[in-house]
Amino acid sequence: MRFPKRRNDWRLGRWTAKHAVAACLNLPTGVGALADIEILAAPSGAPEVFVHRRQADAAISLSHRDGTALCMVAPAGIRFGCDLETIEPRSAAFIADYCTGVEQGLIARAPVELRDLLVCLIWSGKESALKALHMGLRLDTRCVCIRPDDYSLEPSGGGRQDLSTESGASNPDGWRSLSVHCSSGPVYGGWWRFERQMVRTTVCDRPLGIPERTPQQSGLAETRFS
């Protein structure tokens, strides 16, 4: 990792993952204690958790981008994934190469000002889903189809939707639901939200409640460099 940006994002991802694991396993978070938690790559490239050099009864999904890191923790044996992506313009060729016909239809109908957000959401959802399938980008991204269930991207009453928040006591961070339809048959559920020009997605093969910021309650941790 010769480039400082990549090196710093990698380190931030490991730091975030260690704190998320410690919160879920009720472990201390002092410097020495965090050193006892190791995040190592499996032969598939997926991160695995070791505590005191023994594999932990916990699994993680990890994503980091542009000074922000996101980690999701669950018991071993559950299929799940999370992803973090920066909203940026994507070409028509990108959409044609990586999106299903259904997804391309959603993008074509989206208001112009929300198109980049929707493409980013679909891509991030695919990344999460392919992590849940334990295959990553070795699979054709068109084998999974991302559908935002709460499709607030559709124009309503001719006015632009404010997608930055969906406030409420049970959902203060504005998470919105999505579903993943796999060509192999399974349908996964998940959540997405965006903040500070970044989209976060989580996907799981079990019922997944609205993510909460408090890692002790949710197993989802996010940190950023400011």
C-alpha positions in Angstrom: 0.0 0.0 0.0 2.3 2.7 -1.3 -0.4 5.4 -1.5 -1.2 7.1 1.8 -4.9 7.5 1.0 -5.4 3.7 0.4 -3.3 2.9 3.5 -5.2 5.3 5.7 -8.6 3.9 4.5 -7.4 0.3 5.1 -6.3 1.2 8.6 -9.5 3.0 9.4 -11.5 0.0 8.2 -9.6 -2.3 10.6 -10.0 0.1 13.5 -13.7 0.4 12.8 -14.1 -3.4 12.5 -12.2 -4.0 15.7 -14.5 -1.6 17.6 -17.6 -3.2 16.1 -16.5 -6.7 17.1 -15.5 -5.6 20.6 -18.9 -4.0 21.1 -20.8 -7.1 19.9 -18.6 -9.5 21.9 -18.4 -7.3 25.0 -14.6 -7.0 24.8 -12.5 -4.1 26.0 -11.4 -1.4 23.6 -8.1 -0.3 25.0 -5.1 -0.2 22.7 -3.7 -3.5 23.9 -7.1 -5.2 23.8 -7.8 -4.1 20.2 -4.5 -5.6 19.3 -5.9 -9.0 20.4 -8.6 -8.7 17.7 -7.3 -9.5 14.2 -9.1 -9.0 10.9 -7.5 -11.4 8.4 -8.4 -12.2 4.8 -9.8 -15.6 4.0 -8.7 -17.4 0.8 -11.8 -15.9 -0.8 -10.7 -12.4 0.2 -13.5 -12.0 2.7 -12.5 -10.6 6.2 -12.4 -13.1 9.1 -12.3 -12.3 12.8 -9.8 -13.8 15.2 -9.6 -13.1 19.0 -6.4 -14.1 20.8 -5.4 -15.9 17.5 -8.5 -18.1 17.6 -11.4 -17.7 15.0 -14.3 -15.9 16.7 -17.9 -17.0 16.5 -18.7 -13.8 14.6 -18.5 -12.7 11.0 -18.1 -9.2 9.6 -18.6 -7.3 6.4 -16.4 -4.3 5.9 -16.2 -1.3 3.5 -14.1 1.9 3.5 -14.0 4.8 1.1 -12.7 8.3 1.1 -11.9 8.6 4.9 -15.0 6.7 6.0 -15.4 3.1 7.1 -18.4 0.9 7.7 -18.6 -2.5 9.4 -21.4 -4.9 10.0 -21.2 -7.8 12.5 -23.4 -10.9 12.8 -23.1 -14.4 14.2 -21.2 -16.8 11.9 -23.4 -18.7 9.4 -25.6 -15.7 8.5 -25.3 -14.3 5.0 -24.9 -10.6 5.0 -23.0 -7.7 3.6 -22.5 -3.9 3.8 -21.1 -1.4 1.4 -20.2 2.3 1.3 -19.9 4.3 -2.0 -19.4 7.9 -3.0 -22.1 9.4 -5.2 -20.5 10.3 -8.5 -21.5 10.4 -12.2 -21.6 7.0 -13.9 -21.6 6.5 -17.7 -24.3 5.0 -19.8 -21.8 2.2 -20.6 -21.4 1.5 -16.9 -25.2 1.2 -16.4 -25.5 -1.1 -19.5 -22.6 -3.3 -18.4 -23.5 -3.8 -14.7 -27.2 -3.2 -14.2 -30.2 -5.5 -15.0 -33.0 -4.5 -17.3 -35.2 -3.8 -14.3 -32.6 -1.5 -12.8 -32.0 0.3 -16.0 -35.7 1.0 -16.2 -35.7 2.5 -12.7 -32.7 4.7 -13.6 -34.4 5.8 -16.9 -37.5 6.9 -15.0 -35.6 8.7 -12.2 -35.5 12.5 -12.1 -32.3 13.8 -13.7 -31.1 15.4 -10.4 -31.4 12.0 -8.6 -30.0 9.7 -11.2 -26.4 9.6 -9.8 -27.8 8.8 -6.4 -29.9 5.9 -7.7 -27.0 4.5 -9.7 -24.8 4.7 -6.7 -27.5 3.0 -4.5 -27.9 0.2 -7.0 -24.2 -0.4 -7.3 -23.7 -0.3 -3.5 -26.6 -2.7 -3.0 -24.9 -5.1 -5.5 -21.6 -4.9 -3.7 -23.4 -5.7 -0.4 -25.4 -8.6 -2.0 -22.3 -10.1 -3.6 -20.5 -10.0 -0.3 -23.5 -11.8 1.3 -23.2 -14.5 -1.4 -19.5 -14.8 -0.5 -18.5 -14.2 -4.1 -17.8 -10.5 -4.5 -17.2 -9.2 -8.0 -16.3 -12.7 -9.2 -20.0 -13.0 -10.1 -21.7 -11.1 -12.8 -23.3 -8.1 -11.1 -26.4 -8.6 -13.2 -27.2 -11.8 -11.3 -28.6 -9.7 -8.5 -31.3 -7.0 -8.9 -31.6 -4.2 -6.4 -35.1 -2.8 -5.8 -35.6 0.1 -3.3 -38.9 -0.9 -1.7 -39.6 2.6 -0.4 -39.2 4.1 -3.8 -39.1 7.8 -2.8 -37.0 8.5 -5.9 -40.2 8.5 -8.0 -41.5 12.1 -8.4 -44.6 12.8 -6.3 -46.9 15.7 -7.1 -44.4 17.2 -9.5 -42.0 18.2 -6.7 -38.5 17.1 -5.8 -38.2 14.6 -2.9 -35.9 15.5 0.0 -34.1 12.2 0.4 -31.5 13.5 2.9 -33.6 12.5 5.9 -36.4 10.3 6.9 -36.8 11.4 10.5 -38.6 9.6 13.3 -38.0 8.2 16.7 -37.5 4.7 15.3 -35.4 5.8 12.3 -33.4 9.0 13.2 -30.8 8.3 10.6 -33.1 8.1 7.6 -32.7 4.4 6.6 -34.9 3.2 3.7 -35.7 -0.4 2.8 -34.5 -2.3 -0.2 -34.7 -5.9 -1.5 -32.3 -8.0 -3.5 -33.6 -10.5 -6.0 -31.0 -13.1 -7.0 -31.1 -15.0 -10.3 -30.4 -18.2 -8.2 -33.6 -17.7 -6.3 -33.0 -16.1 -2.9 -34.5 -12.8 -2.0 -32.6 -10.8 0.6 -33.8 -7.7 2.5 -31.8 -4.7 3.5 -31.5 -1.0 4.2 -29.9 2.1 2.5 -29.3 5.7 3.3 -27.1 8.5 2.2 -25.3 11.3 3.9 -22.4 13.6 3.0 -22.5 12.4 -0.7 -22.1 8.8 0.4 -24.5 5.8 0.2 -24.5 3.0 2.7 -26.3 -0.3 2.1 -26.8 -3.4 4.3 -28.2 -6.7 3.1 -29.0 -9.9 5.0 -30.7 -13.3 4.5 -32.5 -12.9 7.8 -35.0 -10.2 8.9 -32.9 -7.1 9.6 -34.2 -4.2 11.7 -33.5 -0.6 11.0 -29.7 -0.1 11.7 -28.8 2.1 14.7 -25.7 4.1 15.2 -25.1 2.6 18.7 -22.8 -0.4 17.9 -23.7 -2.2 21.2 -27.3 -2.4 20.0 -26.9 -3.1 16.3 -23.5 -4.5 15.3 -23.2 -1.7 12.8 -20.4 0.8 13.3 -19.3 3.7 11.2 -16.3 6.1 11.6 -14.8 8.8 9.5 -11.8 11.1 9.4 -12.9 14.7 9.3 
